């Protein structure tokens, strides 16, 4: 399984704050780039814990399954909620999403979210 994150840095946004938003969900991620910040995520344990705390694992699992195509799936996450350490589905806000892309087999989606 390979997990990547990408987020567009808008002219009105602080690079530090956008980076912090991503790090709140995925501690230790190293982002690079100028207008498009990208990084590879080594450990999704914290993200799983946050999903469990908010009781949204089933919702996120359904979204990943719905978005699955040809060996990968993705989630679009809200930047502002992420800054507060809360994984939340992106709902079309003007700032744009944090895109989480996961290369996996379809049968691995449950393990991604639940860790089992």
PyMOL CGO cylinders between C-alpha atoms (Angstrom):
from pymol import cmd
from pymol.cgo import CYLINDER

trace = [
    CYLINDER, 0.00, 0.00, 0.00, 1.26, 3.44, -0.93, 0.3, 1, 1, 1, 1, 1, 1,
    CYLINDER, 1.26, 3.44, -0.93, -0.31, 6.61, 0.49, 0.3, 1, 1, 1, 1, 1, 1,
    CYLINDER, -0.31, 6.61, 0.49, 0.30, 10.06, -0.97, 0.3, 1, 1, 1, 1, 1, 1,
    CYLINDER, 0.30, 10.06, -0.97, -1.06, 13.46, -0.08, 0.3, 1, 1, 1, 1, 1, 1,
    CYLINDER, -1.06, 13.46, -0.08, -1.38, 16.56, -2.26, 0.3, 1, 1, 1, 1, 1, 1,
    CYLINDER, -1.38, 16.56, -2.26, -2.76, 19.98, -1.44, 0.3, 1, 1, 1, 1, 1, 1,
    CYLINDER, -2.76, 19.98, -1.44, -2.88, 23.17, -3.45, 0.3, 1, 1, 1, 1, 1, 1,
    CYLINDER, -2.88, 23.17, -3.45, -1.50, 26.25, -1.71, 0.3, 1, 1, 1, 1, 1, 1,
    CYLINDER, -1.50, 26.25, -1.71, -3.71, 29.20, -2.63, 0.3, 1, 1, 1, 1, 1, 1,
    CYLINDER, -3.71, 29.20, -2.63, -2.21, 32.74, -2.75, 0.3, 1, 1, 1, 1, 1, 1,
    CYLINDER, -2.21, 32.74, -2.75, -4.22, 33.75, 0.34, 0.3, 1, 1, 1, 1, 1, 1,
    CYLINDER, -4.22, 33.75, 0.34, -3.03, 30.78, 2.43, 0.3, 1, 1, 1, 1, 1, 1,
    CYLINDER, -3.03, 30.78, 2.43, -0.02, 30.42, 4.67, 0.3, 1, 1, 1, 1, 1, 1,
    CYLINDER, -0.02, 30.42, 4.67, 2.28, 27.55, 3.71, 0.3, 1, 1, 1, 1, 1, 1,
    CYLINDER, 2.28, 27.55, 3.71, 2.93, 26.86, 7.40, 0.3, 1, 1, 1, 1, 1, 1,
    CYLINDER, 2.93, 26.86, 7.40, -0.78, 26.62, 8.21, 0.3, 1, 1, 1, 1, 1, 1,
    CYLINDER, -0.78, 26.62, 8.21, -1.56, 24.36, 5.26, 0.3, 1, 1, 1, 1, 1, 1,
    CYLINDER, -1.56, 24.36, 5.26, 1.39, 22.14, 6.17, 0.3, 1, 1, 1, 1, 1, 1,
    CYLINDER, 1.39, 22.14, 6.17, 0.19, 22.05, 9.78, 0.3, 1, 1, 1, 1, 1, 1,
    CYLINDER, 0.19, 22.05, 9.78, -3.29, 21.01, 8.64, 0.3, 1, 1, 1, 1, 1, 1,
    CYLINDER, -3.29, 21.01, 8.64, -1.82, 18.00, 6.84, 0.3, 1, 1, 1, 1, 1, 1,
    CYLINDER, -1.82, 18.00, 6.84, 0.50, 17.17, 9.75, 0.3, 1, 1, 1, 1, 1, 1,
    CYLINDER, 0.50, 17.17, 9.75, -2.42, 17.21, 12.21, 0.3, 1, 1, 1, 1, 1, 1,
    CYLINDER, -2.42, 17.21, 12.21, -3.87, 14.20, 10.36, 0.3, 1, 1, 1, 1, 1, 1,
    CYLINDER, -3.87, 14.20, 10.36, -0.58, 12.63, 9.25, 0.3, 1, 1, 1, 1, 1, 1,
    CYLINDER, -0.58, 12.63, 9.25, 2.23, 13.44, 11.71, 0.3, 1, 1, 1, 1, 1, 1,
    CYLINDER, 2.23, 13.44, 11.71, 5.72, 13.31, 10.26, 0.3, 1, 1, 1, 1, 1, 1,
    CYLINDER, 5.72, 13.31, 10.26, 4.71, 13.81, 6.64, 0.3, 1, 1, 1, 1, 1, 1,
    CYLINDER, 4.71, 13.81, 6.64, 7.28, 15.79, 4.64, 0.3, 1, 1, 1, 1, 1, 1,
    CYLINDER, 7.28, 15.79, 4.64, 5.68, 18.08, 2.08, 0.3, 1, 1, 1, 1, 1, 1,
    CYLINDER, 5.68, 18.08, 2.08, 7.53, 19.55, -0.87, 0.3, 1, 1, 1, 1, 1, 1,
    CYLINDER, 7.53, 19.55, -0.87, 6.59, 21.87, -3.69, 0.3, 1, 1, 1, 1, 1, 1,
    CYLINDER, 6.59, 21.87, -3.69, 5.55, 25.47, -4.14, 0.3, 1, 1, 1, 1, 1, 1,
    CYLINDER, 5.55, 25.47, -4.14, 1.95, 25.85, -5.27, 0.3, 1, 1, 1, 1, 1, 1,
    CYLINDER, 1.95, 25.85, -5.27, 1.20, 22.13, -4.99, 0.3, 1, 1, 1, 1, 1, 1,
    CYLINDER, 1.20, 22.13, -4.99, 2.46, 20.58, -1.77, 0.3, 1, 1, 1, 1, 1, 1,
    CYLINDER, 2.46, 20.58, -1.77, 2.97, 16.81, -2.03, 0.3, 1, 1, 1, 1, 1, 1,
    CYLINDER, 2.97, 16.81, -2.03, 4.26, 14.11, 0.23, 0.3, 1, 1, 1, 1, 1, 1,
    CYLINDER, 4.26, 14.11, 0.23, 4.31, 10.40, 0.90, 0.3, 1, 1, 1, 1, 1, 1,
    CYLINDER, 4.31, 10.40, 0.90, 2.69, 9.17, 4.11, 0.3, 1, 1, 1, 1, 1, 1,
    CYLINDER, 2.69, 9.17, 4.11, 4.53, 6.40, 5.92, 0.3, 1, 1, 1, 1, 1, 1,
    CYLINDER, 4.53, 6.40, 5.92, 2.12, 5.85, 8.80, 0.3, 1, 1, 1, 1, 1, 1,
    CYLINDER, 2.12, 5.85, 8.80, -1.67, 6.33, 8.88, 0.3, 1, 1, 1, 1, 1, 1,
    CYLINDER, -1.67, 6.33, 8.88, -2.13, 5.24, 12.50, 0.3, 1, 1, 1, 1, 1, 1,
    CYLINDER, -2.13, 5.24, 12.50, -3.05, 8.75, 13.73, 0.3, 1, 1, 1, 1, 1, 1,
    CYLINDER, -3.05, 8.75, 13.73, -5.56, 9.16, 10.89, 0.3, 1, 1, 1, 1, 1, 1,
    CYLINDER, -5.56, 9.16, 10.89, -7.20, 5.85, 11.85, 0.3, 1, 1, 1, 1, 1, 1,
    CYLINDER, -7.20, 5.85, 11.85, -7.36, 6.96, 15.49, 0.3, 1, 1, 1, 1, 1, 1,
    CYLINDER, -7.36, 6.96, 15.49, -9.02, 10.25, 14.54, 0.3, 1, 1, 1, 1, 1, 1,
    CYLINDER, -9.02, 10.25, 14.54, -11.60, 8.44, 12.40, 0.3, 1, 1, 1, 1, 1, 1,
    CYLINDER, -11.60, 8.44, 12.40, -12.39, 6.13, 15.32, 0.3, 1, 1, 1, 1, 1, 1,
    CYLINDER, -12.39, 6.13, 15.32, -12.72, 9.05, 17.77, 0.3, 1, 1, 1, 1, 1, 1,
    CYLINDER, -12.72, 9.05, 17.77, -15.15, 10.84, 15.47, 0.3, 1, 1, 1, 1, 1, 1,
    CYLINDER, -15.15, 10.84, 15.47, -17.03, 7.59, 14.72, 0.3, 1, 1, 1, 1, 1, 1,
    CYLINDER, -17.03, 7.59, 14.72, -16.79, 8.11, 10.96, 0.3, 1, 1, 1, 1, 1, 1,
    CYLINDER, -16.79, 8.11, 10.96, -14.88, 5.00, 9.89, 0.3, 1, 1, 1, 1, 1, 1,
    CYLINDER, -14.88, 5.00, 9.89, -17.86, 3.51, 8.02, 0.3, 1, 1, 1, 1, 1, 1,
    CYLINDER, -17.86, 3.51, 8.02, -18.40, 6.74, 6.11, 0.3, 1, 1, 1, 1, 1, 1,
    CYLINDER, -18.40, 6.74, 6.11, -14.76, 7.01, 5.08, 0.3, 1, 1, 1, 1, 1, 1,
    CYLINDER, -14.76, 7.01, 5.08, -14.63, 3.32, 4.13, 0.3, 1, 1, 1, 1, 1, 1,
    CYLINDER, -14.63, 3.32, 4.13, -17.70, 3.81, 1.90, 0.3, 1, 1, 1, 1, 1, 1,
    CYLINDER, -17.70, 3.81, 1.90, -16.11, 6.82, 0.19, 0.3, 1, 1, 1, 1, 1, 1,
    CYLINDER, -16.11, 6.82, 0.19, -12.87, 4.94, -0.44, 0.3, 1, 1, 1, 1, 1, 1,
    CYLINDER, -12.87, 4.94, -0.44, -14.79, 1.99, -1.88, 0.3, 1, 1, 1, 1, 1, 1,
    CYLINDER, -14.79, 1.99, -1.88, -16.89, 4.29, -4.10, 0.3, 1, 1, 1, 1, 1, 1,
    CYLINDER, -16.89, 4.29, -4.10, -13.76, 6.09, -5.39, 0.3, 1, 1, 1, 1, 1, 1,
    CYLINDER, -13.76, 6.09, -5.39, -11.81, 2.87, -6.08, 0.3, 1, 1, 1, 1, 1, 1,
    CYLINDER, -11.81, 2.87, -6.08, -10.65, 2.43, -9.68, 0.3, 1, 1, 1, 1, 1, 1,
    CYLINDER, -10.65, 2.43, -9.68, -7.79, 0.50, -11.29, 0.3, 1, 1, 1, 1, 1, 1,
    CYLINDER, -7.79, 0.50, -11.29, -5.68, -0.11, -8.20, 0.3, 1, 1, 1, 1, 1, 1,
    CYLINDER, -5.68, -0.11, -8.20, -6.15, 3.13, -6.31, 0.3, 1, 1, 1, 1, 1, 1,
    CYLINDER, -6.15, 3.13, -6.31, -8.66, 5.19, -4.39, 0.3, 1, 1, 1, 1, 1, 1,
    CYLINDER, -8.66, 5.19, -4.39, -8.78, 8.67, -2.90, 0.3, 1, 1, 1, 1, 1, 1,
    CYLINDER, -8.78, 8.67, -2.90, -10.33, 10.95, -0.29, 0.3, 1, 1, 1, 1, 1, 1,
    CYLINDER, -10.33, 10.95, -0.29, -10.82, 14.70, -0.42, 0.3, 1, 1, 1, 1, 1, 1,
    CYLINDER, -10.82, 14.70, -0.42, -10.43, 16.22, 3.04, 0.3, 1, 1, 1, 1, 1, 1,
    CYLINDER, -10.43, 16.22, 3.04, -11.39, 19.63, 4.38, 0.3, 1, 1, 1, 1, 1, 1,
    CYLINDER, -11.39, 19.63, 4.38, -8.31, 21.83, 5.08, 0.3, 1, 1, 1, 1, 1, 1,
    CYLINDER, -8.31, 21.83, 5.08, -9.90, 23.87, 7.85, 0.3, 1, 1, 1, 1, 1, 1,
    CYLINDER, -9.90, 23.87, 7.85, -11.15, 20.83, 9.76, 0.3, 1, 1, 1, 1, 1, 1,
    CYLINDER, -11.15, 20.83, 9.76, -7.74, 19.16, 9.30, 0.3, 1, 1, 1, 1, 1, 1,
    CYLINDER, -7.74, 19.16, 9.30, -6.07, 22.21, 10.85, 0.3, 1, 1, 1, 1, 1, 1,
    CYLINDER, -6.07, 22.21, 10.85, -8.12, 21.45, 13.98, 0.3, 1, 1, 1, 1, 1, 1,
    CYLINDER, -8.12, 21.45, 13.98, -7.11, 17.77, 13.86, 0.3, 1, 1, 1, 1, 1, 1,
    CYLINDER, -7.11, 17.77, 13.86, -10.49, 16.58, 12.60, 0.3, 1, 1, 1, 1, 1, 1,
    CYLINDER, -10.49, 16.58, 12.60, -10.76, 14.46, 9.46, 0.3, 1, 1, 1, 1, 1, 1,
    CYLINDER, -10.76, 14.46, 9.46, -13.76, 15.73, 7.54, 0.3, 1, 1, 1, 1, 1, 1,
    CYLINDER, -13.76, 15.73, 7.54, -14.93, 15.15, 3.97, 0.3, 1, 1, 1, 1, 1, 1,
    CYLINDER, -14.93, 15.15, 3.97, -14.37, 18.09, 1.62, 0.3, 1, 1, 1, 1, 1, 1,
    CYLINDER, -14.37, 18.09, 1.62, -17.67, 19.66, 0.60, 0.3, 1, 1, 1, 1, 1, 1,
    CYLINDER, -17.67, 19.66, 0.60, -16.62, 22.12, -2.10, 0.3, 1, 1, 1, 1, 1, 1,
    CYLINDER, -16.62, 22.12, -2.10, -15.25, 25.02, -0.08, 0.3, 1, 1, 1, 1, 1, 1,
    CYLINDER, -15.25, 25.02, -0.08, -13.33, 27.64, -2.04, 0.3, 1, 1, 1, 1, 1, 1,
    CYLINDER, -13.33, 27.64, -2.04, -9.93, 26.81, -0.45, 0.3, 1, 1, 1, 1, 1, 1,
    CYLINDER, -9.93, 26.81, -0.45, -9.77, 23.40, -2.07, 0.3, 1, 1, 1, 1, 1, 1,
    CYLINDER, -9.77, 23.40, -2.07, -9.17, 19.99, -0.52, 0.3, 1, 1, 1, 1, 1, 1,
    CYLINDER, -9.17, 19.99, -0.52, -6.36, 17.92, 0.85, 0.3, 1, 1, 1, 1, 1, 1,
    CYLINDER, -6.36, 17.92, 0.85, -6.24, 14.96, -1.54, 0.3, 1, 1, 1, 1, 1, 1,
    CYLINDER, -6.24, 14.96, -1.54, -5.26, 11.62, -0.08, 0.3, 1, 1, 1, 1, 1, 1,
    CYLINDER, -5.26, 11.62, -0.08, -4.45, 9.03, -2.77, 0.3, 1, 1, 1, 1, 1, 1,
    CYLINDER, -4.45, 9.03, -2.77, -4.01, 5.39, -1.84, 0.3, 1, 1, 1, 1, 1, 1,
    CYLINDER, -4.01, 5.39, -1.84, -2.64, 2.68, -4.13, 0.3, 1, 1, 1, 1, 1, 1,
    CYLINDER, -2.64, 2.68, -4.13, -4.09, -0.62, -2.96, 0.3, 1, 1, 1, 1, 1, 1,
    CYLINDER, -4.09, -0.62, -2.96, -6.12, -3.66, -3.84, 0.3, 1, 1, 1, 1, 1, 1,
    CYLINDER, -6.12, -3.66, -3.84, -9.88, -3.30, -3.50, 0.3, 1, 1, 1, 1, 1, 1,
    CYLINDER, -9.88, -3.30, -3.50, -9.92, -5.82, -0.65, 0.3, 1, 1, 1, 1, 1, 1,
    CYLINDER, -9.92, -5.82, -0.65, -7.49, -3.68, 1.39, 0.3, 1, 1, 1, 1, 1, 1,
    CYLINDER, -7.49, -3.68, 1.39, -9.86, -0.73, 1.87, 0.3, 1, 1, 1, 1, 1, 1,
    CYLINDER, -9.86, -0.73, 1.87, -11.31, -2.17, 5.08, 0.3, 1, 1, 1, 1, 1, 1,
    CYLINDER, -11.31, -2.17, 5.08, -7.79, -2.65, 6.49, 0.3, 1, 1, 1, 1, 1, 1,
    CYLINDER, -7.79, -2.65, 6.49, -6.81, 0.93, 5.58, 0.3, 1, 1, 1, 1, 1, 1,
    CYLINDER, -6.81, 0.93, 5.58, -9.60, 2.38, 7.72, 0.3, 1, 1, 1, 1, 1, 1,
    CYLINDER, -9.60, 2.38, 7.72, -9.94, -0.20, 10.49, 0.3, 1, 1, 1, 1, 1, 1,
    CYLINDER, -9.94, -0.20, 10.49, -6.31, -1.38, 10.71, 0.3, 1, 1, 1, 1, 1, 1,
    CYLINDER, -6.31, -1.38, 10.71, -7.37, -5.04, 10.71, 0.3, 1, 1, 1, 1, 1, 1,
]
cmd.load_cgo(trace, "trace")
